[in-house]
Amino acid sequence: MKAIRKTLFLLAVPVIVFAGTIQAWAAGVHSFKVDGLACPFCSYGVEKQLKAIPGVRGVKISIKTSTVTVTMKNGAELTKAQASRAVKNAGFSMRNFR
């Protein structure tokens, strides 16, 4: 019985990971670098500006790598111009938008 549970778990993990990948792809995930992020206050300013864009579901910022990841709601799209304007309004500059 223990072996069956372990097998079922191992079969379920790739499905869960794959489903999460599809959800992220369908929602639209964009990442980019922001020059000058040095503290939580800096990242909060960038996060606040990005969350004001219609359709943004979530924003994750790594101060250590200066990387910002924006997840969009299904059907919403984030353009490079929108992201750049938001980052500029927070007082920073953006690069490597994808």
N, C-alpha and C positions, 0 to 999 in steps of 0.2 A: 504494500500500500504506500509506503514511504517513497519507493522508487517511482510509482505512478504519479504521485504528487510532484516530485522533483521534475519528472519529464514534462508534465503539464505546465509547470512554472517556466521551464526552459523554452517551451514552445510559445508561451504567451508573451514573454519579454520582447522578442523581436516585433511582434504585432503591436505592442504598446508603443515601442520606440518608433516604429514606422508610422503609426497613427499620429503621434506627436509631430513627426516631421511633416506629414501631409497638412496638419492643422497650421503649422508655422508657415508653410509655403502658401497655403490658401489665404491666410490672413495677410501675408506680406511682411517680411522681416527685412529691415535695412540696417546696415551697420556702417559706421564711419569713425574717423578720428577727429578729436577736437583738440586743437593746440592750446596749451595754457591751463588745463585742468589741474589744479594743485591741492584743492581741499573740498570737503563736503559742501561748503557754501557755494563754491564755483559750480559744482555739479548740480546743485539744487536750482540754480538760475537757468542752466541749460535745460534741465528736466522740465521746469515750469513752462518755458517757452515752447518746447516740443509738445507737451501735453495740451497746449492751447490749440494745436492744429486739429481740425475736425477729422475724426476717424482714427486717431491714435489710441491704441488699446493700452500700451505700456511702454515704459522707457527704462532701460537698465544702463547704468554708467559705471565704468571701471576707471577710477582715478589712477590706479597703478599703470594701466596701459593706455589711458586717454581714449578709450573706445566707448562709443555710444551705440546701443542696439535699440531700435524702435520697432515695435510690433504694431501692425495696423489691424483694424477690425476687418472682417470679411467684406470684400467689395470696395474697401477704401484703398487709396494709393497715396504714397508719399513721394513727392518729386524732389529732385536734388535742390531746386530753387527754394522750395518750402523749408527744407531742412537747413539750408545755408542761411536763409533769412532768420529763422528762429535762433540759430547758434550765434549769428551776428548780433541780434537783438539782446542776447545775453552777454555780449561783450567778448566773444571768442571767434575763432575762425575754424572752418571745417575743411577736412580733406579726405580723400579716398572713399567717397560715397559709393555704396553698393546695395 
